[in-house]
Amino acid sequence: MVVLLMEFGCASPNVNPPTPRAHTGYVDLYAESGDTLAWDVRRFDAAANQFKTVFSELDPTEDGMLRLAFAPERYRLRVTFLNRVINEPALLDVNVQDGRITPVHVTLTESGVTAVQTRETSRGGTAYGRYGRRTKIGSDETRTYRVTAVPQEPKPYQVRQGVPYAQHPTN
């Protein structure tokens, strides 16, 4: 699905060119959380009257931020995370300017606790020697979060390693 978005010039995922591409602006999403986050970003498509996936990846980004490339215009984005229980995603409007970066500060605020039920089904021989199916049900308590996102003023383009809000991994 991301390939289709790139073909139509709407967005491209987690980019870091040495210089900005022509007719392209960038959105840097970053969270100050020390945790690794699996980003899920969707763009509102007015023609379809629904949010369409721009970036969705189970693997967290290396430096704690996500850079997306867009054609210059105004976008409505929804930001959430795949590796957290989110009860309220962030909704924001962002103006993308040609050759510039719009930083967006994303914050996770703990909003409660919930029980997450897990099920594990296996098939095979049973203790009685017959073939059967077993289901193991468990429950864990986990925190829930509310996500907020605040766009900042667009800044001149820099590679990801040069922006002050990138968390540089230690090797």
Order of alpha helices (4+ residues) and beta strands (2+ residues): alpha-beta-beta-beta-beta-beta-beta-beta-beta-beta-beta-beta
